[in-house]
Amino acid sequence: MKAVRIHSYGHADQMKLEETPRPAIRSDEALVRIRAAGVNPVDWKIREGYLKNIFRVSFPLTLGQDFAGDIVEAGRDLRDFKVGDRLFGFASGSYAEYTTLSAKDLVRMPATTDYMTAASIPTAGLTAYQVILDVVKAVKDLRILIHGAAGGVGSFAVQLARWKQARIFATASGQDIAYLKSLGAEQVVDYRAERFEQKVQEMDAVVDLIGGETLVRSYQVLKPRGLIVSTVAAPNQTDLEKRQLRGQGFQMKRDPSQLAHLAALVDQGILKAKVSQVMPLSEAPQAHELNENGKSRGKIVLQVA
């Protein structure tokens, strides 16, 4: 089978499309034909070695984690799933034609989506789900500011907050204002033309998907005891205490039951995924460069088959 692998940490030019053996399954596993693989920042951060103290890997390493595909072989002990079932979720190396998954990790694709759309959901959708529902605990009329709201995580966060009837404020570029308002944002600040702290105040929560100066400036817009959660960096605890705020860094945890709930929300029309660009598996290095350099507007998905 074909797979995009690296043999050492490095830049996108380390990524090679290679022939590798098709994996064999155990009795409680499924062999899945990958049809599409989502591209996420975590993919190139792993490739560069930025996360080597968090994710232990061995080389050669097949990159990627988000996928959509179908079962082509089912182990004899597999229950509830069969050959032909369409799946999505997380794989150990989704930039490949095949992967194996254990029974506990099998999640059916949303019935209303195609493979490309389904592959764009897992990391971005589950991150937003856990931030908005588990950490922020969005409820009716809660005032939430979402930075980077037009991106993969941000757009799901807006939709989930809207579902919970929260009041949504957002930052994005001017070209995304209409899109975010269509998703349910009450006010969108163009970060290129305006300073958000001069436009919004009295927030109950801030969801930071940008980091750096944006994270630091966000302290100013929160109510006392307000919450800031960042997927990029941990807020400074000293600064939080001085301002009587709460805050935490956040890392998504894979959860098949929550992923299945996401699929149900998609099928109910509550969530919509947006794919901006589909590229062939052979162009995975170029997809990484676009994502890493911030030149992709929206989600990139690799077409595997």
Backbone hydrogen bonds in HBPLUS format (Angstrom, degrees):
<---DONOR---> <-ACCEPTOR-->    atom                        ^
c    i                          cat <-CA-CA->   ^        H-A-AA   ^      H-
h    n   atom  resd res      DA  || num        DHA   H-A  angle D-A-AA Bond
n    s   type  num  typ     dist DA aas  dist angle  dist       angle   num
A0020-THR N   A0001-MET O   2.73 MM  19  5.35 164.1  1.75 159.7 165.4     1
A0097-GLU N   A0002-LYS O   3.04 MM  95  5.82 143.1  2.18 167.5 173.3     2
A0003-ALA N   A0018-GLU O   2.90 MM  15  5.46 146.1  2.01 151.2 161.5     3
A0018-GLU N   A0003-ALA O   2.82 MM  15  5.46 171.2  1.83 159.9 157.6     4
A0004-VAL N   A0095-TYR O   2.84 MM  91  5.52 162.5  1.87 165.7 170.1     5
A0063-LEU N   A0004-VAL O   3.21 MM  59  6.38 156.8  2.26 160.7 166.0     6
A0005-ARG N   A0016-LYS O   2.87 MM  11  5.42 159.7  1.91 153.2 152.2     7
A0016-LYS N   A0005-ARG O   2.90 MM  11  5.42 162.4  1.93 153.2 159.0     8
A0006-ILE N   A0061-LEU O   2.93 MM  55  5.35 146.3  2.04 139.1 148.7     9
A0061-LEU N   A0006-ILE O   2.84 MM  55  5.35 160.3  1.88 157.2 161.3    10
A0010-GLY N   A0047-ARG O   2.99 MM  37  6.16 159.9  2.03 139.4 146.0    11
A0014-GLN N   A0011-HIS O   2.93 MM   3  5.80 166.2  1.95 127.1 130.7    12
A0015-MET N   A0012-ALA O   3.05 MM   3  5.62 166.1  2.07 117.7 122.2    13
A0029-GLU N   A0026-ARG O   3.20 MM   3  5.30 156.5  2.25 119.1 116.3    14
A0077-ASP N   A0027-SER O   2.81 MM  50  5.24 149.9  1.90 136.1 142.1    15
A0103-ALA N   A0028-ASP O   3.13 MM  75  5.99 134.9  2.35 175.2 169.0    16
A0075-GLY N   A0029-GLU O   2.85 MM  46  5.30 148.3  1.95 165.0 175.4    17
A0030-ALA N   A0101-LEU O   2.86 MM  71  5.41 151.9  1.93 151.7 161.0    18
A0101-LEU N   A0030-ALA O   3.04 MM  71  5.41 153.3  2.11 148.2 156.6    19
A0031-LEU N   A0073-GLU O   2.81 MM  42  5.01 167.7  1.82 150.2 154.5    20
A0072-VAL N   A0031-LEU O   2.86 MM  41  5.78 170.7  1.86 163.7 166.6    21
A0032-VAL N   A0099-THR O   2.83 MM  67  5.37 177.2  1.83 171.0 171.3    22
A0099-THR N   A0032-VAL O   3.04 MM  67  5.37 144.6  2.17 143.7 153.9    23
A0033-ARG N   A0070-ASP O   2.82 MM  37  5.42 160.2  1.86 167.7 161.5    24
A0070-ASP N   A0033-ARG O   3.08 MM  37  5.42 149.3  2.18 139.8 145.8    25
A0034-ILE N   A0097-GLU O   2.93 MM  63  5.20 149.7  2.02 124.4 132.5    26
A0035-ARG N   A0068-ALA O   2.82 MM  33  5.82 159.0  1.86 143.6 150.7    27
A0304-VAL N   A0035-ARG O   2.89 MM 269  4.94 149.3  1.98 125.6 130.3    28
A0305-ALA N   A0035-ARG O   3.21 MM 270  4.67 163.4  2.24 119.8 118.2    29
A0036-ALA N   A0068-ALA O   3.15 MM  32  5.36 152.7  2.23 152.9 152.8    30
A0068-ALA N   A0036-ALA O   2.97 MM  32  5.36 137.3  2.16 151.4 149.7    31
A0037-ALA N   A0302-LEU O   2.90 MM 265  5.05 154.7  1.97 142.4 150.4    32
A0302-LEU N   A0037-ALA O   2.73 MM 265  5.05 174.1  1.73 157.9 156.4    33
A0038-GLY N   A0066-ASP O   3.24 MM  28  5.03 140.0  2.41 103.6 114.9    34
A0039-VAL N   A0300-ILE O   3.07 MM 261  5.65 157.1  2.13 166.0 158.9    35
A0043-ASP N   A0040-ASN O   2.92 MM   3  5.44 143.1  2.06 113.3 123.5    36
A0045-LYS N   A0041-PRO O   3.05 MM   4  6.24 151.0  2.13 152.2 161.4    37
A0046-ILE N   A0042-VAL O   2.97 MM   4  6.04 151.3  2.05 141.6 147.6    38
A0047-ARG N   A0043-ASP O   3.07 MM   4  6.32 159.5  2.11 140.8 146.9    39
A0048-GLU N   A0044-TRP O   2.91 MM   4  6.01 153.1  1.98 142.1 147.9    40
A0050-TYR N   A0045-LYS O   2.96 MM   5  5.28 132.7  2.19 163.0 165.5    41
A0049-GLY N   A0046-ILE O   3.02 MM   3  5.12 139.6  2.19 100.7 112.8    42
A0052-LYS N   A0049-GLY O   3.37 MM   3  5.17 165.4  2.39 108.4 106.8    43
A0054-ILE N   A0051-LEU O   2.86 MM   3  5.24 154.5  1.92 113.5 122.1    44
A0055-PHE N   A0051-LEU O   2.78 MM   4  5.89 171.6  1.79 173.7 175.9    45
A0095-TYR N   A0063-LEU O   2.96 MM  32  5.68 159.7  2.01 159.0 153.3    46
A0093-GLY N   A0064-GLY O   3.10 MM  29  4.78 134.6  2.32 158.4 157.0    47
A0091-ALA N   A0065-GLN O   2.77 MM  26  4.91 150.9  1.85 136.1 146.2    48
A0067-PHE N   A0089-GLY O   3.07 MM  22  5.65 145.7  2.19 144.1 147.8    49
A0089-GLY N   A0067-PHE O   3.13 MM  22  5.65 150.0  2.23 150.2 148.3    50
A0069-GLY N   A0087-LEU O   2.95 MM  18  5.41 160.9  1.99 144.4 148.4    51
A0087-LEU N   A0069-GLY O   2.75 MM  18  5.41 159.8  1.79 145.5 152.6    52
A0071-ILE N   A0085-ASP O   3.01 MM  14  5.58 153.1  2.09 149.9 157.3    53
A0084-GLY N   A0071-ILE O   2.82 MM  13  5.18 159.1  1.86 135.6 141.8    54
A0078-LEU N   A0075-GLY O   3.05 MM   3  5.35 166.1  2.07 115.3 119.0    55
A0085-ASP N   A0082-LYS O   3.14 MM   3  5.87 165.7  2.16 140.4 142.5    56
A0109-MET N   A0086-ARG O   3.05 MM  23  5.74 163.2  2.08 123.0 126.4    57
A0088-PHE N   A0107-VAL O   3.04 MM  19  5.97 150.5  2.13 157.2 162.7    58
A0105-ASP N   A0102-SER O   2.98 MM   3  5.56 154.9  2.05 118.0 125.7    59
A0106-LEU N   A0103-ALA O   3.31 MM   3  5.55 171.9  2.32 113.5 115.2    60
A0113-THR N   A0110-PRO O   3.35 MM   3  5.71 172.3  2.36 114.8 115.6    61
A0118-ALA N   A0114-ASP O   3.00 MM   4  6.18 167.0  2.02 155.8 160.0    62
A0119-ALA N   A0115-TYR O   2.95 MM   4  6.09 154.8  2.02 151.7 157.5    63
A0120-SER N   A0117-THR O   3.07 MM   3  5.33 146.5  2.19 104.7 114.7    64
A0121-ILE N   A0118-ALA O   3.19 MM   3  5.55 165.7  2.21 112.8 117.2    65
A0125-GLY N   A0121-ILE O   2.61 MM   4  5.03 153.6  1.67 160.3 168.0    66
A0126-LEU N   A0122-PRO O   2.94 MM   4  5.73 161.3  1.97 142.7 148.8    67
A0127-THR N   A0123-THR O   3.00 MM   4  5.96 154.1  2.07 143.3 150.6    68
A0128-ALA N   A0124-ALA O   3.12 MM   4  6.27 168.3  2.13 148.3 151.4    69
A0129-TYR N   A0125-GLY O   2.91 MM   4  6.05 158.1  1.96 145.7 152.7    70
A0130-GLN N   A0126-LEU O   3.00 MM   4  6.10 167.4  2.02 147.9 150.1    71
A0131-VAL N   A0127-THR O   2.99 MM   4  6.14 160.2  2.03 151.1 157.2    72
A0132-ILE N   A0128-ALA O   2.89 MM   4  5.90 173.4  1.90 156.6 158.5    73
A0133-LEU N   A0129-TYR O   2.92 MM   4  5.70 158.9  1.96 144.4 151.4    74
A0134-ASP N   A0130-GLN O   2.99 MM   4  4.90 134.8  2.20 113.2 126.9    75
A0135-VAL N   A0130-GLN O   3.06 MM   5  6.48 137.3  2.25 152.6 165.0    76
A0136-VAL N   A0131-VAL O   2.80 MM   5  6.03 177.5  1.80 172.5 173.0    77
A0137-LYS N   A0132-ILE O   3.03 MM   5  5.83 113.1  2.49 117.8 135.1    78
A0138-ALA N   A0132-ILE O   3.04 MM   6  5.89 165.5  2.06 161.6 166.2    79
A0142-LEU N   A0139-VAL O   3.20 MM   3  5.72 168.2  2.21 133.1 134.3    80
A0141-ASP N   A0165-GLN O   2.86 MM  24  6.25 157.7  1.90 140.7 135.7    81
A0167-ARG N   A0142-LEU O   2.81 MM  25  5.71 154.5  1.87 138.0 146.7    82
A0204-ASP N   A0143-ARG O   2.88 MM  61  5.14 142.1  2.03 130.7 143.0    83
A0205-ALA N   A0143-ARG O   3.10 MM  62  6.50 147.0  2.21 161.1 163.1    84
A0144-ILE N   A0167-ARG O   2.92 MM  23  6.21 170.4  1.93 175.4 177.7    85
A0169-PHE N   A0144-ILE O   2.80 MM  25  5.98 163.0  1.83 165.8 164.2    86
A0145-LEU N   A0205-ALA O   2.92 MM  60  6.36 160.8  1.96 151.0 155.4    87
A0207-VAL N   A0145-LEU O   2.75 MM  62  6.15 163.6  1.78 164.0 169.3    88
A0146-ILE N   A0169-PHE O   2.83 MM  23  6.24 154.9  1.89 143.1 148.7    89
A0171-THR N   A0146-ILE O   3.05 MM  25  6.47 147.1  2.16 152.6 150.1    90
A0147-HIS N   A0207-VAL O   2.90 MM  60  6.19 170.0  1.91 171.1 173.4    91
A0151-GLY N   A0148-GLY O   3.31 MM   3  5.95 166.4  2.33 118.2 122.2    92
A0149-ALA N   A0171-THR O   3.21 MM  22  6.13 156.2  2.27 169.4 173.5    93
A0155-SER N   A0151-GLY O   2.85 MM   4  5.73 164.1  1.87 148.4 152.0    94
A0156-PHE N   A0152-GLY O   3.45 MM   4  6.58 158.4  2.50 140.4 145.6    95
A0157-ALA N   A0153-VAL O   2.86 MM   4  6.09 153.9  1.93 151.5 160.2    96
A0158-VAL N   A0154-GLY O   2.93 MM   4  6.20 155.6  1.99 152.6 157.8    97
A0159-GLN N   A0155-SER O   3.22 MM   4  6.41 162.1  2.25 140.9 145.3    98
A0160-LEU N   A0156-PHE O   2.89 MM   4  6.11 157.5  1.94 153.6 159.8    99
A0161-ALA N   A0157-ALA O   2.94 MM   4  6.05 159.2  1.99 148.1 154.0   100
A0162-ARG N   A0158-VAL O   2.90 MM   4  6.10 153.8  1.96 146.9 154.7   101
A0163-TRP N   A0159-GLN O   2.97 MM   4  6.17 152.6  2.05 140.8 148.1   102
A0164-LYS N   A0160-LEU O   3.15 MM   4  6.46 141.9  2.30 139.5 148.8   103
A0164-LYS N   A0161-ALA O   3.16 MM   3  5.12 124.1  2.49  93.0 106.8   104
A0166-ALA N   A0161-ALA O   3.00 MM   5  5.40 166.7  2.02 155.8 151.7   105
A0165-GLN N   A0162-ARG O   2.83 MM   3  4.80 156.9  1.89 106.3 112.5   106
A0186-GLU N   A0168-ILE O   2.72 MM  18  5.46 153.1  1.79 146.7 154.8   107
A0170-ALA N   A0187-GLN O   2.93 MM  17  6.35 147.6  2.04 154.2 163.5   108
A0189-VAL N   A0170-ALA O   2.80 MM  19  6.18 166.2  1.82 155.1 156.3   109
A0172-ALA N   A0189-VAL O   3.11 MM  17  6.41 155.6  2.17 157.3 159.5   110
A0191-TYR N   A0172-ALA O   3.04 MM  19  5.84 149.8  2.13 140.7 149.0   111
A0176-ASP N   A0173-SER O   2.95 MM   3  5.66 162.0  1.98 123.0 128.9   112
A0177-ILE N   A0174-GLY O   3.29 MM   3  5.48 170.6  2.30 111.0 113.8   113
A0180-LEU N   A0176-ASP O   3.00 MM   4  6.21 165.1  2.02 157.9 160.9   114
A0181-LYS N   A0177-ILE O   3.00 MM   4  6.22 156.0  2.06 152.2 159.1   115
A0182-SER N   A0178-ALA O   3.00 MM   4  6.19 144.4  2.13 142.0 151.6   116
A0183-LEU N   A0180-LEU O   3.09 MM   3  5.02 134.7  2.30  92.9 105.6   117
A0185-ALA N   A0180-LEU O   3.03 MM   5  5.63 167.8  2.05 144.1 140.7   118
A0184-GLY N   A0181-LYS O   3.14 MM   3  5.07 143.4  2.28  94.4 105.1   119
A0193-ALA N   A0190-ASP O   3.06 MM   3  5.58 144.8  2.19 112.8 122.1   120
A0194-GLU N   A0190-ASP O   2.88 MM   4  5.81 147.8  1.98 163.7 174.4   121
A0198-GLN N   A0195-ARG O   2.95 MM   3  5.62 157.8  2.00 120.2 127.3   122
A0199-LYS N   A0196-PHE O   2.94 MM   3  5.05 153.6  2.01 105.4 114.1   123
A0200-VAL N   A0196-PHE O   2.96 MM   4  6.09 151.0  2.04 165.9 170.4   124
A0203-MET N   A0221-VAL O   2.81 MM  18  5.91 176.0  1.82 158.7 158.9   125
A0223-LYS N   A0203-MET O   2.89 MM  20  5.66 161.8  1.93 155.0 150.1   126
A0227-LEU N   A0204-ASP O   3.04 MM  23  6.40 163.8  2.07 144.1 145.7   127
A0206-VAL N   A0227-LEU O   2.82 MM  21  6.35 145.2  1.94 151.6 162.4   128
A0229-VAL N   A0206-VAL O   2.98 MM  23  6.38 162.4  2.01 168.9 172.3   129
A0208-ASP N   A0229-VAL O   2.88 MM  21  6.11 167.6  1.90 154.1 158.0   130
A0231-THR N   A0208-ASP O   3.10 MM  23  6.52 156.4  2.16 171.5 176.8   131
A0215-LEU N   A0212-GLY O   3.16 MM   3  5.52 123.8  2.49 105.2 117.3   132
A0216-VAL N   A0212-GLY O   3.34 MM   4  6.74 160.7  2.38 149.4 154.1   133
A0217-ARG N   A0213-GLU O   2.89 MM   4  6.06 167.5  1.91 159.0 162.0   134
A0218-SER N   A0214-THR O   3.15 MM   4  6.13 130.8  2.40 136.5 148.1   135
A0218-SER N   A0215-LEU O   3.21 MM   3  5.23 135.9  2.42  95.7 107.9   136
A0219-TYR N   A0216-VAL O   3.38 MM   3  6.02 158.0  2.44 113.3 117.7   137
A0220-GLN N   A0217-ARG O   3.23 MM   3  5.94 149.5  2.33 114.5 120.9   138
A0221-VAL N   A0218-SER O   3.14 MM   3  5.64 153.7  2.21 114.6 121.2   139
A0226-GLY N   A0223-LYS O   2.83 MM   3  4.98 144.6  1.96 135.5 132.7   140
A0225-ARG N   A0244-GLN O   2.60 MM  19  5.55 158.2  1.65 164.8 169.8   141
A0246-ARG N   A0226-GLY O   2.80 MM  20  5.96 167.3  1.82 170.5 169.2   142
A0228-ILE N   A0246-ARG O   2.90 MM  18  6.36 145.3  2.02 137.6 147.6   143
A0248-GLN N   A0228-ILE O   3.03 MM  20  6.63 144.2  2.16 153.4 163.3   144
A0230-SER N   A0248-GLN O   3.05 MM  18  6.52 156.7  2.11 152.5 159.9   145
A0250-PHE N   A0230-SER O   2.83 MM  20  5.87 133.5  2.04 156.4 154.4   146
A0240-LEU N   A0236-ASN O   3.02 MM   4  6.32 155.8  2.08 151.0 158.6   147
A0241-GLU N   A0237-GLN O   2.95 MM   4  6.15 160.5  1.99 148.1 152.6   148
A0242-LYS N   A0238-THR O   3.06 MM   4  6.29 156.8  2.12 147.6 153.8   149
A0243-ARG N   A0239-ASP O   3.18 MM   4  6.38 147.8  2.29 142.9 150.6   150
A0244-GLN N   A0240-LEU O   2.88 MM   4  5.87 104.6  2.46 138.1 157.0   151
A0245-LEU N   A0240-LEU O   2.81 MM   5  4.78 169.5  1.82 139.7 142.9   152
A0244-GLN N   A0241-GLU O   3.19 MM   3  4.86 155.8  2.25  95.5 102.8   153
A0259-LEU N   A0255-ASP O   2.97 MM   4  6.25 154.3  2.04 154.5 162.9   154
A0260-ALA N   A0256-PRO O   2.91 MM   4  6.12 150.7  2.00 144.6 151.9   155
A0261-HIS N   A0257-SER O   3.10 MM   4  6.38 145.7  2.22 136.9 146.0   156
A0262-LEU N   A0258-GLN O   2.90 MM   4  6.25 150.2  1.99 145.1 153.2   157
A0263-ALA N   A0259-LEU O   3.01 MM   4  6.36 154.8  2.07 146.4 152.6   158
A0264-ALA N   A0260-ALA O   3.06 MM   4  6.39 150.7  2.15 142.4 150.0   159
A0265-LEU N   A0261-HIS O   2.93 MM   4  6.26 153.1  2.00 149.8 157.2   160
A0266-VAL N   A0262-LEU O   2.94 MM   4  6.27 148.9  2.04 150.5 159.2   161
A0267-ASP N   A0263-ALA O   3.00 MM   4  6.28 162.7  2.03 149.4 153.6   162
A0268-GLN N   A0264-ALA O   2.91 MM   4  6.12 136.2  2.11 141.8 154.1   163
A0270-ILE N   A0265-LEU O   2.94 MM   5  5.25 138.4  2.12 167.3 165.5   164
A0271-LEU N   A0265-LEU O   3.31 MM   6  5.75 152.5  2.39 117.4 117.2   165
A0269-GLY N   A0266-VAL O   3.00 MM   3  5.19 157.5  2.05 107.3 114.5   166
A0276-SER N   A0299-LYS O   2.86 MM  23  5.20 144.6  1.98 132.2 143.7   167
A0277-GLN N   A0299-LYS O   3.20 MM  22  6.53 153.8  2.28 156.3 152.6   168
A0301-VAL N   A0277-GLN O   2.94 MM  24  6.37 157.7  1.99 159.8 167.2   169
A0279-MET N   A0301-VAL O   2.93 MM  22  6.34 158.1  1.98 155.2 162.4   170
A0303-GLN N   A0279-MET O   2.73 MM  24  5.93 156.6  1.78 146.9 155.2   171
A0283-GLU N   A0280-PRO O   2.86 MM   3  5.51 157.7  1.91 119.5 126.8   172
A0281-LEU N   A0303-GLN O   3.21 MM  22  5.75 134.3  2.44 150.5 138.3   173
A0284-ALA N   A0281-LEU O   3.10 MM   3  5.43 145.7  2.22 123.3 120.4   174
A0287-ALA N   A0283-GLU O   2.98 MM   4  6.31 153.6  2.05 152.1 160.6   175
A0288-HIS N   A0284-ALA O   2.93 MM   4  6.20 155.5  1.99 153.9 159.5   176
A0289-GLU N   A0285-PRO O   3.04 MM   4  6.36 157.7  2.09 146.4 152.3   177
A0290-LEU N   A0286-GLN O   2.98 MM   4  6.24 158.9  2.03 150.3 155.4   178
A0291-ASN N   A0287-ALA O   3.03 MM   4  6.22 163.2  2.06 149.5 153.9   179
A0292-GLU N   A0288-HIS O   2.76 MM   4  5.85 166.4  1.78 156.9 161.3   180
A0293-ASN N   A0289-GLU O   2.96 MM   4  5.91 153.4  2.04 144.1 150.3   181
A0295-LYS N   A0290-LEU O   2.90 MM   5  4.95 144.4  2.02 154.4 157.0   182
A0294-GLY N   A0291-ASN O   3.30 MM   3  5.26 160.0  2.34 100.6 106.1   183
